Amino acid sequence: MVHQHDESTANEVRTTSQPPYDPSQEPFMYKVGYPPQKNLAREFADTFRETFFHDNPLRQYKDQSGSTKFMIGLQFLFPIFEWGRNYNLSKFKGDVIAGLTIASLCIPQDIGYSKLANLDPQYGLYSSFVPPLIYATMGSSKDIAIGPVAVVSLLIGSLLQNEVDPVKNKEEYMRLAFTATFFAGITQAALGFLRLGFLIEFLSHAAIVGFMGGAAITIALQQLKYVLGIKSFTKKTDIISVMHSVWSSVHHGWNWQTIVIGISFLAFLLFAKYIGKKNKKFFWVPAIAPITSVILATLFVYLTRADKQGVQIVNHIKKGINPSSVHKIYFSGPFVAKGFKIGVVCGMVGLTEAVAIGRTFAALKDYQLDGNKEMVALGTMNIAGSMTSCYVATGSFSRSAVNFMAGCQTPVSNVIMSTVVLLTLLVITPLFKYTPNAILGSIIISAVISLVDYEAAILIWKVDKMDFIACMGAFFGVVFASVEIGLLIAVSISFAKILLQVTRPRTVLLGNLPGTTIYRNTDQYPEARHVPGVVIVRVDSAIYFSNSNYVRERILRWLRDEEDKTNTEGPSKINFLIIEMSPVIDIDTSGIHALEDLYKNLQKRDIQLILANPGSIVMEKLHSSKFTEHIGSNNIFLTVSEAVRFCSRKSMQEP
């Protein structure tokens, strides 16, 4: 059975049985509209607003009194004034339980993470005291737990030791750490105030998965020196150097007592995590497991005096609260530039991690998180932290997850955690003297294992092979080279993917779905029919200087392929080229020149160029450049269907 519909083909209309063309029978067609003209100032203002204020943050100030506007502004900078009005005893109870739970997790982690950053143990605790207090007043996330994290600790330690030796020049190293923290805070706060948060989106999810996984492997390998009791260990972080250092000291550097402590408690910690993962009711088991391990291991070493048998211990943690470090920050000299460079990198990575964590838990609790507000809060706390002997702090995923499951209600859980850390600094730090380094290494290994998200990597492979390359590039870059090389690869591949998509946009051939006036991609819909004498191409991207030549050449290639196919199948000729422009959101002068060149090329071949559904911005630019006059406004249609109908009618009139 032959299917008939209103879009008769050119071959059919040439038969003698067809009635003569009657324009009065043509159905009414809308013409593509021209947008109203905007002056330069209005156009700039609209573009600026959409770029930096797409969420319209000022809408809440509309039609409000002066005092109300002041209060709204105060709540914007300090969200504590917003949620604090509805705070009650029930919420406080949830926050106390959550705060105590994450404090038991953070104290041993902080001591271990400070070692990753090549700093004394107290600096990890300092960084879980002041920054959480600042964040509690300025942060908008109810669930995020603030403090040092493994990846940033490794990153800052790796970058700092490339500039200053942490053993020989300990004071300079510490000052550079505070300087880097200061500039990390400045970077984060500036991105938030200037509403440039979109810049962190350039690090794709796939690249982050690979980078975090590689960093986790690197961190775990670094802990082997503590778990195995090796005193002389490489400062390099790549897997080859680390494994060489491990196996070269197997006969004279390993300490069996340390290995027993490290492996046994690592098994205990992993088992605790398994219990918590298996049954959500037991979330508190993996939360208290680290502090329990520290207490038991410390007690064991003290009673057996294992430190006399070569088991390395923490030895001394300075007692007291954070001393001022304003005078230690470099504001001049050669270290300023180094601190700025390290600070920007660490600040961006910390920001990416914190915002991703905040949005994850905000989605679970169904509330909105303002990314720019978060950046200001994180930046301010790191600026304050740099002046109070802290290094870069951010949101910790493991602690935030525990905070969430423990039933936190507001950022007050961070205040409770900070209070516990304060008491630890004032009273408990001497008790950590006999804590073995092996238990700290085991705690860090158990904490970072979850960062190796192999399930996400498998999903990335299934969904997007290019994303998988970015993921693996970042992963292997960190594992086999260094953290900074891995980060560079992650950013480079993310940018390369963007450039590839911009410079090589997709163009597809459209055909008619039988029985409809719908035209779709012939690869996606094999049953879609080509219209004889007409080639329909859709461009799935804006047309800019970076891709204009490619788009023109690709369209001409589609045309050549169809002409070759037509010559093979029969004597009919291609008379019309229709470009479906619905996905073309913008076009620049290079794009318009490419269309002009295409139009001239088609004229020489006696093929009519027709545009279908160009958007308002594209239409405005085509009109301003007089391109619409070149091809004729009657060759621009609202839909592909109307364009095909026009082609059929025009073919009908030809002798």
RAZI-V764901 format. One record per residue. RES is the residue in one letter. SS is DSSP state (@ for helix, = for strand, . for the rest). PHI is phi as a letter, one per 20 degrees, with the letter a starting at -180 (* if undefined). Layout:
[[RES | SS | PHI] [RES | SS | PHI]]
//
This chain:
[[M | . | *] [V | . | e] [H | . | e] [Q | . | d] [H | . | b] [D | . | f] [E | . | e] [S | . | f] [T | . | e] [A | @ | f] [N | @ | f] [E | @ | f] [V | @ | f] [R | . | e] [T | . | f] [T | . | f] [S | . | e] [Q | . | f] [P | . | f] [P | . | f] [Y | . | f] [D | . | c] [P | @ | g] [S | @ | f] [Q | @ | e] [E | . | f] [P | . | f] [F | . | f] [M | . | c] [Y | . | f] [K | . | e] [V | . | f] [G | . | e] [Y | . | e] [P | . | f] [P | . | f] [Q | . | f] [K | . | d] [N | . | f] [L | @ | f] [A | @ | f] [R | @ | f] [E | @ | f] [F | @ | f] [A | @ | f] [D | @ | f] [T | @ | f] [F | @ | f] [R | @ | f] [E | @ | f] [T | @ | f] [F | @ | d] [F | . | c] [H | . | f] [D | . | e] [N | . | l] [P | . | f] [L | . | e] [R | @ | f] [Q | @ | f] [Y | @ | e] [K | . | f] [D | . | l] [Q | . | d] [S | . | f] [G | @ | f] [S | @ | f] [T | @ | f] [K | @ | f] [F | @ | f] [M | @ | f] [I | @ | f] [G | @ | f] [L | @ | f] [Q | @ | f] [F | @ | f] [L | @ | f] [F | . | c] [P | . | g] [I | @ | g] [F | @ | f] [E | @ | e] [W | @ | f] [G | @ | f] [R | @ | f] [N | @ | d] [Y | . | f] [N | . | b] [L | @ | f] [S | @ | f] [K | @ | f] [F | @ | f] [K | @ | f] [G | @ | f] [D | @ | f] [V | @ | f] [I | @ | f] [A | @ | f] [G | @ | f] [L | @ | f] [T | @ | f] [I | @ | f] [A | @ | f] [S | @ | f] [L | @ | e] [C | @ | f] [I | @ | g] [P | @ | f] [Q | @ | f] [D | @ | f] [I | @ | f] [G | @ | f] [Y | @ | f] [S | @ | f] [K | @ | f] [L | @ | f] [A | . | e] [N | . | m] [L | . | d] [D | . | f] [P | @ | g] [Q | @ | f] [Y | @ | f] [G | @ | f] [L | @ | f] [Y | @ | g] [S | . | f] [S | . | d] [F | . | d] [V | @ | f] [P | @ | g] [P | @ | f] [L | @ | f] [I | @ | f] [Y | @ | f] [A | @ | g] [T | @ | e] [M | @ | d] [G | . | f] [S | . | d] [S | . | e] [K | . | e] [D | . | d] [I | . | f] [A | = | d] [I | = | e] [G | = | r] [P | . | f] [V | . | c] [A | @ | f] [V | @ | f] [V | @ | f] [S | @ | f] [L | @ | f] [L | @ | f] [I | @ | f] [G | @ | f] [S | @ | f] [L | @ | f] [L | @ | f] [Q | @ | f] [N | . | f] [E | . | d] [V | . | c] [D | . | f] [P | . | f] [V | . | e] [K | . | f] [N | . | c] [K | @ | f] [E | @ | f] [E | @ | f] [Y | @ | f] [M | @ | f] [R | @ | f] [L | @ | f] [A | @ | f] [F | @ | f] [T | @ | f] [A | @ | f] [T | @ | f] [F | @ | f] [F | @ | f] [A | @ | f] [G | @ | f] [I | @ | f] [T | @ | f] [Q | @ | f] [A | @ | f] [A | @ | f] [L | @ | f] [G | @ | f] [F | @ | f] [L | . | e] [R | . | l] [L | . | d] [G | @ | g] [F | @ | f] [L | @ | f] [I | @ | f] [E | @ | f] [F | @ | f] [L | . | e] [S | . | f] [H | @ | g] [A | @ | f] [A | @ | f] [I | @ | f] [V | @ | g] [G | @ | f] [F | @ | f] [M | @ | f] [G | @ | f] [G | @ | f] [A | @ | f] [A | @ | f] [I | @ | f] [T | @ | f] [I | @ | f] [A | @ | f] [L | @ | f] [Q | @ | f] [Q | . | f] [L | @ | f] [K | @ | f] [Y | @ | e] [V | @ | f] [L | . | e] [G | . | m] [I | . | e] [K | . | e] [S | . | d] [F | . | c] [T | . | f] [K | . | e] [K | . | f] [T | . | d] [D | . | f] [I | @ | f] [I | @ | f] [S | @ | f] [V | @ | f] [M | @ | f] [H | @ | f] [S | @ | f] [V | @ | f] [W | @ | f] [S | @ | f] [S | . | d] [V | . | f] [H | . | e] [H | . | c] [G | . | d] [W | . | f] [N | . | c] [W | @ | f] [Q | @ | f] [T | @ | f] [I | @ | f] [V | @ | f] [I | @ | f] [G | @ | f] [I | @ | f] [S | @ | f] [F | @ | f] [L | @ | f] [A | @ | f] [F | @ | f] [L | @ | f] [L | @ | f] [F | @ | f] [A | @ | f] [K | @ | f] [Y | @ | f] [I | @ | f] [G | @ | f] [K | @ | f] [K | @ | f] [N | . | c] [K | @ | f] [K | @ | f] [F | @ | e] [F | @ | g] [W | @ | f] [V | @ | f] [P | @ | f] [A | @ | f] [I | @ | e] [A | @ | g] [P | @ | f] [I | @ | f] [T | @ | f] [S | @ | f] [V | @ | f] [I | @ | f] [L | @ | f] [A | @ | f] [T | @ | f] [L | @ | f] [F | @ | f] [V | @ | f] [Y | @ | f] [L | @ | f] [T | @ | e] [R | . | l] [A | @ | f] [D | @ | f] [K | @ | f] [Q | @ | e] [G | . | n] [V | . | f] [Q | . | f] [I | = | c] [V | . | f] [N | . | m] [H | . | b] [I | . | c] [K | . | f] [K | . | e] [G | . | o] [I | . | e] [N | . | g] [P | . | f] [S | . | f] [S | . | c] [V | @ | g] [H | @ | f] [K | @ | e] [I | . | f] [Y | . | f] [F | . | d] [S | . | b] [G | . | n] [P | . | f] [F | @ | f] [V | @ | f] [A | @ | f] [K | @ | f] [G | @ | f] [F | @ | f] [K | @ | f] [I | @ | f] [G | @ | f] [V | @ | f] [V | @ | f] [C | @ | f] [G | @ | f] [M | @ | f] [V | @ | f] [G | @ | f] [L | @ | f] [T | @ | g] [E | @ | f] [A | @ | f] [V | @ | f] [A | @ | f] [I | @ | f] [G | @ | g] [R | @ | f] [T | @ | f] [F | @ | f] [A | @ | f] [A | @ | f] [L | @ | f] [K | @ | d] [D | . | l] [Y | . | c] [Q | . | e] [L | . | d] [D | . | e] [G | @ | g] [N | @ | f] [K | @ | f] [E | @ | f] [M | @ | f] [V | @ | f] [A | @ | f] [L | @ | f] [G | @ | f] [T | @ | f] [M | @ | f] [N | @ | f] [I | @ | f] [A | @ | f] [G | @ | f] [S | @ | f] [M | . | e] [T | . | c] [S | . | m] [C | . | d] [Y | . | d] [V | . | g] [A | . | d] [T | = | b] [G | = | e] [S | = | e] [F | @ | f] [S | @ | f] [R | @ | f] [S | @ | f] [A | @ | f] [V | @ | f] [N | @ | g] [F | @ | f] [M | @ | f] [A | . | f] [G | . | n] [C | . | f] [Q | . | d] [T | . | b] [P | . | f] [V | @ | f] [S | @ | g] [N | @ | f] [V | @ | f] [I | @ | f] [M | @ | g] [S | @ | f] [T | @ | f] [V | @ | f] [V | @ | f] [L | @ | g] [L | @ | f] [T | @ | f] [L | @ | f] [L | @ | e] [V | @ | c] [I | @ | e] [T | @ | g] [P | @ | f] [L | @ | f] [F | @ | e] [K | . | g] [Y | . | e] [T | . | f] [P | = | f] [N | @ | f] [A | @ | f] [I | @ | f] [L | @ | f] [G | @ | f] [S | @ | f] [I | @ | f] [I | @ | f] [I | @ | g] [S | @ | f] [A | @ | f] [V | @ | e] [I | @ | g] [S | @ | f] [L | @ | f] [V | . | e] [D | . | e] [Y | @ | f] [E | @ | f] [A | @ | f] [A | @ | f] [I | @ | f] [L | @ | f] [I | @ | f] [W | @ | f] [K | @ | f] [V | @ | e] [D | . | b] [K | @ | f] [M | @ | f] [D | @ | f] [F | @ | f] [I | @ | f] [A | @ | f] [C | @ | f] [M | @ | f] [G | @ | f] [A | @ | f] [F | @ | f] [F | @ | f] [G | @ | f] [V | @ | f] [V | @ | f] [F | @ | e] [A | . | d] [S | . | a] [V | @ | f] [E | @ | f] [I | @ | f] [G | @ | f] [L | @ | f] [L | @ | f] [I | @ | f] [A | @ | g] [V | @ | f] [S | @ | f] [I | @ | f] [S | @ | f] [F | @ | f] [A | @ | f] [K | @ | f] [I | @ | f] [L | @ | f] [L | @ | f] [Q | @ | f] [V | @ | f] [T | @ | e] [R | . | c] [P | . | f] [R | . | f] [T | = | c] [V | = | c] [L | = | e] [L | = | d] [G | = | c] [N | = | e] [L | . | f] [P | . | g] [G | . | n] [T | . | c] [T | . | d] [I | . | e] [Y | = | c] [R | = | c] [N | = | g] [T | . | f] [D | . | f] [Q | . | f] [Y | . | c] [P | . | g] [E | . | f] [A | . | f] [R | = | e] [H | . | f] [V | . | e] [P | . | g] [G | . | n] [V | = | c] [V | = | d] [I | = | d] [V | = | c] [R | = | d] [V | = | d] [D | . | e] [S | . | a] [A | . | f] [I | = | d] [Y | . | c] [F | . | g] [S | . | f] [N | . | c] [S | @ | f] [N | @ | f] [Y | @ | f] [V | @ | f] [R | @ | f] [E | @ | f] [R | @ | f] [I | @ | f] [L | @ | f] [R | @ | f] [W | @ | g] [L | @ | f] [R | @ | f] [D | @ | f] [E | @ | f] [E | @ | f] [D | @ | f] [K | @ | f] [T | @ | f] [N | @ | f] [T | @ | f] [E | @ | e] [G | . | r] [P | . | e] [S | . | f] [K | . | d] [I | . | f] [N | . | d] [F | = | c] [L | = | c] [I | = | d] [I | = | d] [E | = | e] [M | . | d] [S | . | g] [P | . | f] [V | . | f] [I | . | f] [D | . | a] [I | = | b] [D | . | d] [T | @ | f] [S | @ | f] [G | @ | f] [I | @ | f] [H | @ | f] [A | @ | f] [L | @ | f] [E | @ | f] [D | @ | f] [L | @ | f] [Y | @ | f] [K | @ | f] [N | @ | f] [L | @ | f] [Q | @ | f] [K | @ | f] [R | . | e] [D | . | l] [I | . | d] [Q | = | e] [L | = | e] [I | = | c] [L | = | d] [A | = | c] [N | . | l] [P | . | f] [G | . | f] [S | @ | f] [I | @ | f] [V | @ | f] [M | @ | f] [E | @ | f] [K | @ | f] [L | @ | f] [H | @ | f] [S | @ | f] [S | . | e] [K | . | m] [F | @ | f] [T | @ | f] [E | @ | f] [H | @ | f] [I | @ | e] [G | . | n] [S | @ | f] [N | @ | f] [N | @ | d] [I | = | c] [F | = | c] [L | . | f] [T | . | c] [V | @ | f] [S | @ | g] [E | @ | f] [A | @ | f] [V | @ | f] [R | @ | f] [F | @ | f] [C | @ | f] [S | @ | f] [R | @ | f] [K | @ | f] [S | @ | f] [M | @ | f] [Q | @ | e] [E | . | f] [P | . | f]]
//
